[in-house]
């Protein structure tokens, strides 16, 4: 179990960590008590339309439909569902009646329900679940009785149980398990600090176990593991010996092994791996010898290899690959020769290749591809020709293609798609007409269609669908004015 008292310096770190982890939900709670909006009768006619919703976020496929959170002037921010058509898109339930908002967040599929955090205005932010109907959308658990929130987050299914982080009002933020059909949850961690608890974060499932980071008085914020039982919840290793934090991040599973980045206080931020045991938690390679660290980022699994961006101090930040051994952790290609680096980012897997953004110093930040070899790492498309950058971002593999946002210098930041060939890399549409930016994101498969979020040109983020025939359609009523500022 995690011990219960922390020194002052650790408490200060926990305050910062808690603010970063739960800041968005804290803001949500603050918004929930804001003054009410104008009476529905004072709203312009277009805002009273059934599908006049904006700002859809957290698109989650479930049961052949996509669930998401969106804002409507009459119901506030609530849970919605869509089958990819206007007729099949609707508000699931106005949990916090009126325009006050329930602020659903963190939805995951668990059994035959979607589980998420929300507030009905009476019990604070707690666990809810939904089968997609209004009648079947009910509170699952009120961990912290009364109007104060337990703020459940990091919802992670593990077998027949749901793991989550929450504050019951007594022990701060801890790791909990709710078994399917159980009346009450089980607390898996204890202590941390009196104000903030163990602050578990970064829950990452690896096989039948979940790795996460948490804090105790002796080890600081370090790597932990659980099999879903209190007895099987433990510190894996104190990577940075003593109460200082290990700076652990970028957790990703490759088979039965966890890869992550950490700073042990000697090597700087480098690539590590763990099999869940202390002796099996080791530095993969000191890519940049010394205390500066190579600062690995954008870890992505392709086949039985891990790909990442790292800086060895000689070639700048470039594309690397690793098989989990020091000898097998090597530079893929020096895309931008010299020490400046190509800054590969937003790595996405497409078949047996990677697509990513990078610059060779001549073309700006553009779309590249790699098969894991230097010869097979090439510029795929110079979308914004010349030295300017199209800045591909939000690369997401959907239905055998990679979707992303990019700016060709003419139509602004719009949705693009690539099949991994130059000829098959194209702009999907000009949603915010002309040089205005649509800033597309949240590309999500729904059968053979793709749902995503983008600006409609009036400053409103809307839901769009790319149909099987290639057409792009907005799902929702047209809006002339910007609804949220």
TORLUM-61488 format. One line per field, with one value per residue (C-alpha): residue in three letters; x, y, z. Coordinates in Angstrom, 1 decimal. Each point is the difference from the previous one (the first is absolute). Layout:
BEGIN
res <- (Ala ...) .
X <- (X ...) .
Y <- (Y ...) .
Z <- (Z ...) .
//
This chain:
BEGIN
res <- (Unk Unk Unk Unk Unk Unk Unk Unk Unk Unk Unk Unk Unk Unk Unk Unk Unk Unk Unk Unk Unk Unk Unk Unk Unk Unk Unk Unk Unk Unk Unk Unk Unk Unk Unk Unk Unk Unk Unk Unk Unk Unk Unk Unk Unk Unk Unk Unk Unk Unk Unk Unk Unk Unk Unk Unk Unk Unk Unk Unk Unk Unk Unk Unk Unk Unk Unk Unk Unk Unk Unk Unk Unk Unk Unk Unk Unk Unk Unk Unk Unk Unk Unk Unk Unk Unk Unk Unk Unk Unk Unk Unk Unk Unk Unk Unk Unk Unk Unk Unk Unk Unk Unk Unk Unk Unk Unk Unk Unk Unk Unk Unk Unk Unk Unk Unk Unk Unk Unk Unk Unk Unk Unk Unk Unk Unk Unk Unk Unk Unk Unk Unk Unk Unk Unk Unk Unk Unk Unk Unk Unk Unk Unk Unk Unk Unk Unk Unk Unk Unk Unk Unk Unk Unk Unk Unk Unk Unk Unk Unk Unk Unk Unk Unk Unk Unk Unk Unk Unk Unk Unk Unk Unk Unk Unk Unk Unk Unk Unk Unk Unk Unk Unk Unk Unk Unk Unk Unk Unk Unk Unk Unk Unk Unk Unk Unk Unk Unk Unk Unk Unk Unk Unk Unk Unk Unk Unk Unk Unk Unk Unk Unk Unk Unk Unk Unk Unk Unk Unk Unk Unk Unk Unk Unk Unk Unk Unk Unk Unk Unk Unk Unk Unk Unk Unk Unk Unk Unk Unk Unk Unk Unk Unk Unk Unk Unk Unk Unk Unk Unk Unk Unk Unk Unk Unk Unk Unk Unk Unk Unk Unk Unk Unk Unk Unk Unk Unk Unk Unk Unk Unk Unk Unk Unk Unk Unk Unk Unk Unk Unk Unk Unk Unk Unk Unk Unk Unk Unk Unk Unk Unk Unk Unk Unk Unk Unk Unk Unk Unk Unk Unk Unk Unk Unk Unk Unk Unk Unk Unk Unk Unk Unk Unk Unk Unk Unk Unk Unk Unk Unk Unk Unk Unk Unk Unk Unk Unk Unk Unk Unk Unk Unk Unk Unk Unk Unk Unk Unk Unk Unk Unk Unk Unk Unk Unk Unk Unk Unk Unk Unk Unk Unk Unk Unk Unk Unk Unk Unk Unk Unk Unk Unk Unk Unk Unk Unk Unk Unk Unk Unk Unk Unk Unk Unk Unk Unk Unk Unk Unk Unk Unk Unk Unk Unk Unk Unk Unk Unk Unk Unk Unk Unk Unk Unk Unk Unk Unk Unk Unk Unk Unk Unk Unk Unk Unk Unk Unk Unk Unk Unk Unk Unk Unk Unk Unk Unk Unk Unk Unk Unk Unk Unk Unk Unk Unk Unk Unk Unk Unk Unk Unk Unk Unk Unk Unk Unk Unk Unk Unk Unk Unk Unk Unk Unk Unk Unk Unk Unk Unk Unk Unk Unk Unk Unk Unk Unk Unk Unk Unk Unk Unk Unk Unk Unk Unk Unk Unk Unk Unk Unk Unk Unk Unk Unk Unk Unk Unk Unk Unk Unk Unk Unk Unk Unk Unk) .
X <- (0.0 1.1 1.0 -2.0 2.3 2.0 2.7 -0.7 1.9 -1.9 -3.3 1.0 0.7 -3.3 -1.9 1.5 -0.6 -3.6 -0.6 1.3 -1.9 -3.4 0.1 -2.4 -2.6 0.5 -0.8 -3.0 -1.3 0.5 -2.0 -2.8 -0.7 0.2 -3.0 -2.7 -0.2 -2.9 -3.5 -0.6 -2.6 2.6 2.2 0.1 -2.0 3.1 1.3 -3.2 0.3 0.4 3.4 1.4 2.8 3.6 3.4 -0.3 2.9 1.0 -1.4 -0.4 -1.2 -2.4 -2.7 0.2 -0.4 2.3 -0.6 1.4 -0.5 -1.3 -1.5 -3.6 -1.3 -3.1 1.6 3.6 2.8 -1.4 0.4 -1.0 0.0 0.1 -0.3 1.6 -3.3 -1.9 -3.1 2.1 1.7 -1.6 0.5 0.1 -1.3 0.1 1.6 0.3 -3.4 0.0 3.1 2.2 1.9 1.0 3.5 0.3 3.7 2.3 -2.5 1.0 -1.8 -0.5 -2.1 -3.3 0.2 2.0 1.4 1.0 0.3 -2.7 -2.1 -3.8 0.4 -0.9 2.8 3.0 2.2 -0.5 -0.1 -2.9 -0.8 -2.1 -1.4 -0.8 -3.5 -1.3 -1.5 3.1 2.3 0.3 2.5 2.2 1.8 -0.1 3.4 0.0 -3.6 -1.6 0.7 3.8 1.7 2.2 1.1 0.6 2.5 2.4 -2.7 1.7 -1.8 2.0 -1.8 -3.4 0.9 0.4 3.0 -0.2 1.6 -2.3 -0.1 -2.5 0.4 2.1 3.2 0.6 0.3 0.6 -0.3 -3.4 -1.4 -3.7 -0.8 -2.8 -3.2 1.6 -1.9 3.1 3.5 3.3 2.8 3.3 2.4 0.3 1.7 2.2 -0.7 -2.9 -1.2 0.6 0.4 2.2 -1.0 0.1 0.4 0.8 -1.9 1.3 -1.2 2.6 -1.5 -1.9 1.6 0.0 3.1 -0.4 1.9 -0.7 1.6 1.1 2.2 3.1 0.2 -1.7 -2.1 1.1 -1.1 -2.7 -1.9 -3.3 -1.7 -3.3 0.5 1.2 2.6 1.2 0.3 3.6 3.0 1.9 3.3 1.3 1.8 1.2 1.0 -1.5 -3.0 0.9 -2.3 1.1 -1.6 -1.8 -2.1 -0.9 -1.1 -0.7 -0.5 1.9 -1.1 0.4 2.6 -0.5 2.2 0.2 2.2 1.6 2.8 1.9 2.0 3.2 -0.8 -2.6 -3.3 0.5 -1.9 -0.8 -1.8 -1.7 -1.5 -1.6 2.9 2.7 2.8 -1.8 -0.4 3.1 1.4 -0.2 2.8 1.7 -0.6 1.6 2.7 0.1 -2.6 -1.6 -2.0 -1.3 -3.6 -1.8 -3.5 -2.8 0.5 -1.9 -0.1 0.4 0.2 2.4 2.0 -0.5 0.6 0.6 1.6 3.2 3.1 3.4 1.8 1.6 -2.8 -2.7 -3.5 -0.5 -1.9 1.2 -1.1 0.5 -0.4 0.4 3.7 2.8 1.6 -3.4 -0.8 1.3 -0.5 -2.3 1.0 1.7 -2.7 1.5 3.7 1.9 -0.9 -3.2 -2.3 -3.1 -2.4 -2.1 -3.4 -3.6 1.1 -2.8 0.1 -1.2 0.5 3.7 1.0 0.0 -1.4 1.1 0.8 3.7 2.2 3.2 0.9 -1.0 -3.8 -1.3 -2.0 -1.7 -1.3 2.6 -0.1 2.4 0.2 2.6 3.1 2.0 -0.7 -3.7 -0.4 -1.1 -2.1 -3.5 -1.6 1.1 -3.5 1.1 2.6 3.4 1.5 -3.4 -1.6 -3.4 0.6 -1.9 -1.5 -2.5 1.1 -2.5 -0.3 -3.7 -1.3 3.4 1.0 1.6 -2.2 1.6 -0.2 2.3 0.3 0.8 0.4 -3.2 -2.9 1.2 0.2 -2.4 -0.6 2.4 0.3 2.8 0.2 3.8 0.6 0.6 -2.9 -2.3 0.8 -2.8 -2.0 -3.5 -1.7 0.1 -2.4 0.9 -0.1 3.1 3.0 -1.9 0.9 -2.3 2.5 -1.4 0.6 -1.4 -0.1 -2.1 -1.2 -3.7 -0.2 1.4 -0.6 2.1 -1.3 2.1 -0.2 0.7 -0.8 -2.9 1.6 -2.2 2.2 -2.1 1.5 -2.5 -0.3 0.7 -0.2 2.0 -2.3 0.9 -0.4 2.5 -2.4 0.4 -3.1 -0.6 -2.2 -1.9 -2.1 1.7 1.1 0.6 1.4 2.8 -1.7 2.9 2.7) .
Y <- (0.0 3.6 1.8 2.9 2.9 2.2 2.6 3.6 -0.1 -3.1 1.7 3.0 -2.4 -1.7 3.2 0.7 -3.5 0.1 3.3 -1.3 -3.3 1.3 3.6 -0.5 -1.7 2.6 2.7 -2.1 0.0 3.8 0.4 -2.1 2.7 2.9 2.3 -1.5 0.9 2.0 -1.6 -2.4 2.3 2.8 -2.1 0.6 -2.5 -1.7 -0.8 -1.8 -2.5 -3.6 -0.4 3.4 -1.5 1.1 -1.0 -3.8 -1.7 -3.5 -2.0 -3.6 -2.9 -2.3 -2.3 1.0 3.7 2.8 1.7 3.4 3.1 3.2 3.3 1.1 3.4 -1.6 -3.0 1.1 -2.5 -3.5 -3.5 -0.5 -3.0 -0.3 -2.7 2.3 1.5 3.1 -2.0 -2.4 2.7 1.0 1.1 -3.2 1.7 3.4 -1.2 3.4 1.3 3.3 1.8 -0.6 -2.9 -3.4 0.2 -3.8 -1.0 -2.9 -2.5 -3.6 -3.1 -2.4 -3.1 1.0 3.6 3.2 1.2 3.6 2.8 2.6 2.1 0.3 3.1 -1.9 -2.5 1.7 -1.6 -3.8 -3.2 -0.5 -2.5 -0.2 -2.5 2.8 0.6 2.7 -2.5 -2.1 2.9 0.0 0.6 -3.0 1.1 2.9 -0.6 3.3 0.4 3.4 2.9 -0.2 -1.7 -3.1 1.0 -3.5 0.0 -2.3 -2.6 -3.3 -3.4 -3.0 -3.3 0.1 3.1 3.7 1.8 3.7 2.9 1.9 1.9 -1.3 3.0 -1.8 -1.3 2.3 -1.3 -3.7 -3.0 -1.8 -3.2 -0.5 -3.6 -0.6 -0.4 1.0 2.3 1.8 0.7 -1.2 2.4 -1.3 2.7 1.9 3.2 2.3 3.4 1.1 2.4 -1.8 -3.7 -2.2 1.8 -3.0 1.0 -1.3 -3.4 -2.2 -3.6 -2.6 -3.4 -0.9 2.8 3.8 2.1 3.5 2.7 1.0 1.6 -1.2 1.7 -2.0 -0.2 3.1 -0.4 -3.3 -3.1 -2.3 -3.0 -1.7 -3.3 1.4 -1.0 2.0 -2.7 0.1 3.8 1.0 2.2 -1.5 1.9 3.2 1.2 3.2 -1.2 2.0 2.3 1.8 -0.9 -2.3 2.3 -3.0 0.5 -1.2 -3.5 -2.4 -3.8 -2.3 -3.5 -0.8 2.8 3.6 2.7 3.5 3.0 0.8 1.9 -1.9 3.1 -1.3 -0.5 2.7 -0.8 -3.3 -3.1 -2.7 -3.3 -2.1 -3.5 0.9 -1.1 2.1 -1.8 0.0 3.8 1.3 2.8 -1.2 2.2 3.3 1.5 3.3 -0.8 2.2 1.9 1.9 -3.0 -0.7 1.1 -2.8 0.9 -1.2 -3.7 -2.2 -3.8 -1.5 -3.7 -1.2 3.2 3.3 3.3 3.3 3.4 0.6 2.2 -1.7 3.3 -0.4 -0.2 2.0 -1.4 -2.7 -3.3 -3.0 -3.6 -2.5 -3.8 0.5 -0.5 2.5 -1.5 0.0 3.6 2.0 3.1 -0.7 2.9 3.4 1.8 3.4 -0.5 1.7 0.9 2.0 -3.0 -0.7 -0.1 -3.0 0.2 -1.3 -3.6 -2.2 -3.6 -0.9 -3.7 -0.7 3.7 3.1 3.4 3.0 3.7 1.2 2.5 -0.6 3.7 0.5 -0.7 1.2 -2.3 -2.5 -3.5 -2.8 -3.8 -2.7 -3.8 0.0 0.4 3.0 -0.7 -0.5 3.3 2.6 3.1 -1.1 3.3 3.6 1.3 3.7 0.1 1.4 1.1 0.7 -2.6 -1.7 -1.2 -3.3 -0.7 -2.3 -3.0 -2.8 -3.3 -0.6 -2.8 -0.7 3.6 2.8 3.1 3.2 3.8 2.1 3.4 0.1 3.8 0.6 -1.5 0.2 -2.8 -2.6 -3.8 -2.2 -3.7 -2.3 -3.6 0.1 1.1 3.5 -0.5 -1.2 3.0 2.6 2.7 -1.3 3.4 3.7 0.2 3.5 1.5 1.8 0.6 -0.3 -3.0 -2.9 -1.6 -3.6 -2.5 -3.1 -2.2 -3.0 -3.1 -0.8 -3.0 1.2 3.6 2.4 2.5 3.0 3.4 3.3 3.7 0.9 3.4 1.9 -0.8 -3.0 -3.5 -2.4 -3.8 -1.1 -3.4 -1.2 -2.4 -3.2 2.0 2.6 2.7 2.1 1.1 2.0 -1.7 2.8 3.0 3.0 2.8 3.5 1.4 -1.2 -1.8 -0.2 2.5) .
Z <- (0.0 -0.5 3.2 1.2 0.8 -2.3 0.7 -1.0 -3.3 -1.1 0.9 -2.2 -2.9 0.6 -0.1 -3.4 -1.3 1.2 -1.6 -3.3 0.2 1.1 -1.1 -2.8 2.3 2.6 -2.6 -0.9 3.5 0.2 -3.2 1.5 2.6 -2.5 -0.4 -2.2 -3.7 -1.4 0.2 -2.9 -1.4 -0.4 -2.2 -3.8 -1.9 -1.5 3.5 0.9 -2.9 1.2 -1.6 0.7 2.1 0.0 1.4 -0.2 1.9 1.1 -2.9 1.2 -2.3 1.8 -1.1 -3.7 0.8 1.2 3.4 0.7 2.3 -1.6 1.0 -0.9 1.1 1.6 1.7 0.6 -0.4 0.0 -1.4 -3.7 -2.4 -3.8 -2.6 -2.6 -1.2 1.1 0.8 2.1 2.0 3.3 3.6 2.1 3.2 1.6 3.2 1.6 -1.1 -1.9 -1.2 3.1 -1.6 1.3 -1.5 -1.0 -0.3 -0.3 -1.6 -0.5 -1.1 2.9 -0.6 -1.6 1.2 -0.5 3.3 0.5 2.6 0.3 2.4 0.3 2.2 3.2 0.5 -1.5 -2.7 0.4 -2.1 -2.4 -2.6 -3.1 -2.5 -2.4 1.1 2.3 2.4 0.0 0.9 3.8 2.7 0.6 3.2 2.4 1.6 2.0 1.3 -0.2 -2.3 0.1 -3.0 0.1 -3.5 -1.5 -2.8 -1.8 -0.5 -1.1 -0.5 1.3 -0.5 1.8 1.9 -0.6 1.5 0.6 2.1 2.3 3.3 2.6 2.2 2.5 -1.6 -2.9 -3.6 0.1 -2.3 0.2 -1.6 -0.7 -0.9 -2.4 2.0 3.3 2.3 1.2 -1.3 1.6 0.7 -1.3 1.2 3.3 1.1 -1.9 1.6 2.2 -2.6 -3.3 0.7 -2.1 -3.2 -2.4 -3.6 -3.4 0.3 -2.8 -0.5 -0.8 -0.3 3.2 2.0 0.1 0.5 1.4 1.8 3.6 3.0 3.4 2.7 -0.7 -3.7 -1.4 -3.2 -1.5 -2.0 1.5 -1.1 0.9 -0.9 1.2 3.7 3.0 0.7 -3.6 -0.1 0.6 -0.8 -2.9 0.5 1.5 -3.2 1.5 3.5 2.8 0.1 -3.3 -2.9 -2.9 -2.6 -1.5 -3.1 -3.5 1.2 -2.8 -0.2 -2.3 0.5 3.7 0.6 0.9 -1.6 1.4 0.5 3.3 1.7 2.7 0.9 -1.7 -3.7 -0.6 -1.7 -1.9 -1.3 2.6 0.0 2.7 0.3 3.3 2.3 1.6 -1.7 -3.3 0.0 -1.8 -2.1 -3.6 -1.2 1.0 -3.5 1.0 2.6 3.0 2.0 -2.8 -1.4 -3.5 1.0 -1.9 -1.2 -2.3 0.9 -2.4 -0.5 -3.5 -0.2 2.7 0.1 1.8 -2.0 1.6 -0.4 1.9 0.0 0.4 0.3 -3.4 -2.6 1.8 0.6 -2.6 -0.6 2.0 0.5 2.7 0.6 3.7 0.1 0.0 -3.1 -1.7 0.7 -3.0 -2.1 -2.9 -2.1 0.3 -1.9 0.5 0.0 2.8 3.5 -0.6 -0.3 -2.1 3.1 -1.1 1.7 -0.1 -1.0 -1.4 -1.1 -3.4 -0.9 0.3 -0.2 2.1 -1.1 1.9 -0.3 -0.3 -1.8 -1.9 0.1 -3.7 -0.1 3.4 2.2 -2.3 -0.2 0.0 0.0 1.2 -0.1 2.8 -2.3 -1.0 -3.7 0.6 1.9 -2.6 -0.4 -0.9 -1.0 -0.1 0.7 0.4 -2.7 0.7 3.3 1.5 2.3 -0.3 3.6 -0.1 3.4 1.8 -2.2 0.7 -1.7 -1.0 -2.3 -1.6 -0.6 1.9 0.7 1.0 0.0 -2.3 -1.7 -3.7 0.1 -1.9 1.9 3.5 2.5 -1.3 0.1 -2.1 -0.5 -1.3 -1.0 0.3 -3.6 -1.5 -2.4 2.8 2.2 -0.4 1.6 1.0 -0.1 0.6 2.9 1.1 -3.5 -1.3 2.1 3.3 2.2 0.8 2.5 -0.4 2.8 1.7 -3.1 0.9 -2.0 -0.2 -2.3 -3.4 0.9 1.9 2.6 1.0 1.6 -1.9 -0.1 -2.3 -1.0 2.5 3.0 1.0 0.4 -1.6 -0.7 -3.5 -1.8 -3.0 -1.8 -2.0 -3.2 1.1 0.8 3.1 1.9 3.1 2.6 1.6 -0.7 -1.8 2.3 -1.2 3.2 2.2 2.9 2.6 0.5) .
//
